[in-house]
Amino acid sequence: MIHVDDFSFWYGEKQALHHIEMMIPEQKITALIGPSGCGKSTLLRNMNRMNDLIDGVKHEGDITLDGTSLYDPSVEVISLRKRVGMVFQKYNPFAKTIYENVVFALRVAGNRNRKELDEVVERALRGAALWEEVKDRLHDSAFGLSGGQMQRLCIARAIANRPQILLMDEPCAALDPIATLRIEELMQDLKKEYTIVIVTHNLQQGARCSDKTAFLFEGKIIEFDDTDKIYNNPSEQKTMDYITGRFS
Amino acid sequence: MTEQSRENQAPRPVPSRFLVSKSTLRFDQFMTSSIVFGGLAIIVAVFAIFAYILSQVMPLFKSASVDKAADFTLQGDQAALVLGVDEWSELPFVYRGGAQLEYRDVQGDRGVFKEELEIPEQQMTAFRYSPKNEMLALGFESGEFAIVNVSYEPIFKEGVRTIEPKVETILEGDFEMEGYSVIDIGYGATEEERIVCAVLRNAAGETQVVAKTFEQTSGLMGPGELEEKDSFDLTQEVPSGAHDILVSSSADSVIVSNKAGKVTYLFYEDEEFNKRQVFQPFEEGFARMDYILGNVSVVFTTSTGEQETYSLYLKKGEKNRTFGKTKSFPSVGVSPSFFVPSSRNKAFLVGAGNTVSLRYNTTERIRWEKELDFEPRLAAIDGKYKTIWFLDTEDQLQQFKIDDPHPDAGLKAFVGKIWYEGKSEPEYDWQSTGGSDEFEPKLSLVPLFIGSLKGTLYALMFAIPIALLAAIYTSQFLSYKAKRIVKPTMEIMASLPSVVLGFLAALWLAPIMEYRVPSFLLCVVGIPLSAIMVGYLWSQLPSNIRNFFEGWEWLVVFPVLALASIILWNLGPAAEQLLFKIKEYQILAADGSLLEVVQGAGVAKEKIALLADEGVQATYQLLGNVQGKDGRAVADFTLWWSKQVSLGAYDQRNSLVVGFMMGFAVIPIIFTIAEDALSNVPSSLRAASSALGASRWQTVKEVVLPIASAGIFSAIMIGFGRAVGETMVVVMATGNTPVMDWNIFNGMRTLAANLAVELPEAPKASTHYRALFLGAFVLFILTFTVNTIAEVLRQHLREKYKIV
């Protein structure tokens, strides 16, 4: 699926990632954990080239998706991003209706088929476990929703166009525990269909819902293994220290 | 230490570390109060400016107030015929028909005294007094006449000014009509010539109309004697029963009316009288006719008090100015007893019974009307338009003070269509000052308002697309490195003095544009088209090339656009040669005979319309191209525009030049504010949109623009405000003609430019001065209204597209 191959990354002069090497498995949830500033978000954002939007960045090495390099000059970033959806830490719905938020990806792809769009809205919202709550007010502004609902709307928006991979950058950081729980349940549903990469600060969350876990520290992958192994029997002392809360 | 004092000591004193230091508190207090003061001061200042402008403007809309000041007794044995007064209103006189003038000193201690007149010792049968020229024309039973100059002279003695009367008979003569006596007389003068006209009647009731002209000879010491030159018998020229006669004080026209109310207008030129017109103002006839100041308008008053003004103007298809009805006034009730024109403005005072009415001809308004508690028989207005004198039936002189500093102002004068003297139709016009005292100010703000909107519109048409597209490109597409240079550069451009832009527009751009309009038009159309073409070709390139240039695409577009502009600019003359040939047309009469050959279809059509007005049916036929000396067809856009299209002339200082240059003044402001608004859209939304596969343009269109719309809207409105108030570019590059059309190749005069141009020459507190303030007020209200509407809309947009 996604293969990160000896990937290094710089913000200006500052090196954020050092020779990252990892294979992300299909239809699993892969969690990236590590202390603040360890580079986990940077790594995630490189997986659909969102870091392109930042000025003065450079990289070495490669990330491949199904064998093609993301950084090949001929790659259309737009079509890449259609394959790799993303959910952000802070929910960020557009100033549009709930309906229009969900179909945004299809609209920009030029889909004008009303019936198809209606189906997509229902499917995506059901997929994001939001359908029952909003089905009567699809054409109201998205700003009328609660924080948790907005984040689920953003997930629905991300899965509306059926990407292969869903990147989630601390999706529950801005949510209360109940909303967090709903998102975690949702992830378990979603992994039947999508490959999910999640960045989380919450070790319990990582333990609860991921299949594989990568521990990053100072821009390097310290350990990448099955979640059970990382949490219960890590091979590295650093991982052990972090898991057990000696530092954070 | 007692129990009491121990209790007084606070049990738990506040530790000093919890206290805020005094200096912090003081500074906080100081800053709070100075910010509050500053904010309030700004609001107060704006309102104070508003109030000041309003206070300057309000007097324009006040009507006249006339109040009795004093009365003085005269001691005459006969009824007075003429009442006159000096400029300072100190020494009124009456004429009772004899050989004396009776003066009444109302300022000093001279009381009533008399001055002798050197006139024929005959029975006086006709008189006419012109206060403006201080001339009293007298006609006698014997057919003789005398013209007396009744003037005043201020004498300074030991620092005290006294007004001395000066009476001088300048002309005496005889119409030499045996058995006829003068029944009405008129007098007019130019520098070289004098005209005396009179209606004479014999015992049988037959009338004669005669005119005599005199030549001003020049002596060794200034003007010499008046020598009789010619004598004219005008009886045959006018309908029978001549009754009244008026001679314009400029001695070029004579108006004779008969008892039936038929009026004959005779024009005197080159020692000849020509009958120009016979007309009948009222079917039932009229009681009197009088010139008002300026010799262009005559007011006819009927015996029932109806009043209409007839002015000289050029009617369609006629070659000479003739009289036509331009104004009508409400009735004064009964037959008029007197009619006094102001010698300062176009006001006149008419009395009928006890009612007196002060009216203003230009605006057709009654300035003051009152039923007095006495019956005025005569009246006079002083030369300063400050005092009215009435002489009542008891021989009492009643002095009234006029407070009417702005008789020519009023709502109608500023926004209404007015039939000005000499104009062929009612129109909106601004012409605040003229060459003579008799000038009628034209104070319509409408052409200036239209001019302001026109300049603004053309500037914004040019500036908005460029500024907004540039802002979008810079904030959303341009690489960060380039943006760091572009943004401050544009901000510096905003501080470019507009006088420099105006200077460039007037002295550099306008002359180039005049010869290169086709090139310019080609560029306007061609540059955006070539940009779109480059964009299309670019999108067809393989993605690795495009990705390489991301954020630096302008490096590719720029040379192409530069090349395109050079090519288009140089194609201009060829296009002109091809498209804007001047064609010749022959104008044929109905019988096929050639009347004229003209250049341009527009001119030909106008000619035919003109001929149709004269009753000649004509057609036009294309002859071919106009050929120059070298045998080639003449092609010139400016000529083509004025002759072929004929929507209006091509003016070198035109709206296109202004739109272009003022656009430059406005672009940086719109750009900077819009760019800020666009850049302030949270990057999380742009990221979300990109992450959903939207292209950069789709992100802009779907996500960024709606959120930035409020800010972009403010940017446009601030640009509008700047363009409306922009002065120097307009003053220098428009020609400042207050025309009212939307022709892009014509100039304009804006409210702001009008202020700049005319304020230095407007005397303080004059009507002109206040009218300029009114212009400022309109400008103030215009921007205030637009900004308020804009702010409301902006709030609405911000609410609609707010971010979580």
Interface residues (C-beta under 8 A of the other chain):
Chain A: N48 M50 L53 D55 G56 D72 P73 S74 V75 E76 V77 I78 S79 R81 K82 G85 M86 F88 K90 Y91 N92 P93 F94 A95 F104 A105 R107 V108 A109 F143 M150 C154 R157 A158 N161
Chain B: S479 Y480 K481 P542 S543 N544 N547 F548 P682 S683 S684 L685 R686 A687 A688 S689 S690 A691 L692 G693 A694 S695 Q698 E702 V703 P706 I707 K800 Y801 K802 I803 V804
